């Protein structure tokens, strides 16, 4: 079993920055993708950014140029640096881990609230 523990959410003014962290523990196969998704009230959960175990990155168009995803493979930790935050970035941010062994495994963190005030 894998556990994901997120930290770093909070309240920030528009134009400010926050850094989210997510530490994974448990049975994690070497081939994996870690990422962040978010869900605003009344909306579906959406992709924010992902990073593969080989370092490949993928971003939602709405965050390109403002958010940066990175990871520390030795610590199984993924980070999301969020700059130039906008009120529309307000959401619960969820950490996600996809990993492949005999089959695909998909894990989620508990979520951390990010609120951007105008």
N, C-alpha and C positions, 0 to 999 in steps of 0.2 A: 504494500500500500504506500501511496505517496501523499505527503502533506505539503501544502503551500501556505506560507505565512507572509501576508502582505503588511507593509507599513509605509507611512509617508504621506497619507492623505491629509486634507485639512481645508481651511478657508483662506483664500488669497484674493487680493484685488486684481482686477483686469490688468494685464500687462506684467503680472508677477510670474514667479516660477515655483514649481514644486518638483520634488524627486520622489518617485515611488520605488520601493524595493520589494522583492518577492524571493523568499528563500525556500527551496524545495528540499525535502528530506524523504528518504525511503529508497525503494528499488527503482532507480532511474537508469534506463538503458542509454548507451552512448549516443545512439541516434535519437535526437529529440528536437522539438521546437518549443521555445518558451515565448510567451507573448502577453499582451494586455488587450483586454476588451473593455467596453464601457456600456452602461445602460442608463439612459436618462429617464426620468419619470414619463410614463406613457409611451415610451419608445422601445424598439427591439434592441437587444444587445448587438453591438457592432464591433468590428475589428478596429483596434487602434494601431498596433504594431506587433510584429513578430520577429524573432531572431532564431536562426537555426544553430545547431551545435557546431556547424562549420563556419558560422558567422554571417550567413546571408540574412539580409534585413528586408522587411516589407512594411510599408506604412500606408495608412489611410490617406487619401488625398487631403482631407481636412486638417491633418496635422503635419504634413510634410513641411520641412523647413523650421518647424517650431519644436517638435518633439524628437528626442533621440533615444533609441533603445540600445542597451548594451548588456553584456552578461559576464559573469565570472564563472567559468566552467569548473574551476577547482572547488568553488563553494556552492555550485548549483544555484546561483542567484542571478536574477534578472533585474535590471533597473530601467526606469523610464524617466528621463529628464524632460520636464515640460516647461518650456519657456513661452513668453508672450501669450499667456493664458487669456482666453476669452470666456465670457459668460456661457457661451454655448458648449464649452468644455465641461460644464457642470454635469456630473454623473457619478454613479458608483463604478469604480474601476476594478476589474477582476483580473487576477493573474491566471494564466492557463499554461498547462504543460501537456504536450502531446509526445508520446514516446512509443517506440515500436520494439516489441519482443516477438513472441509467437503471434501476437495480434497487436492492433493499435490500442493504446490506452490513452484516455483523455481525463485530465484532472483540472479542478477549479479551486481557486482560493475563495475565501469568505467575502471578499470585496472590501474596498476602502472608499470612503466618500471624498470626492473632490468638489468643492464649491468655489466658484469664481464670481465675485461680486462686481457689479458695474460701477 
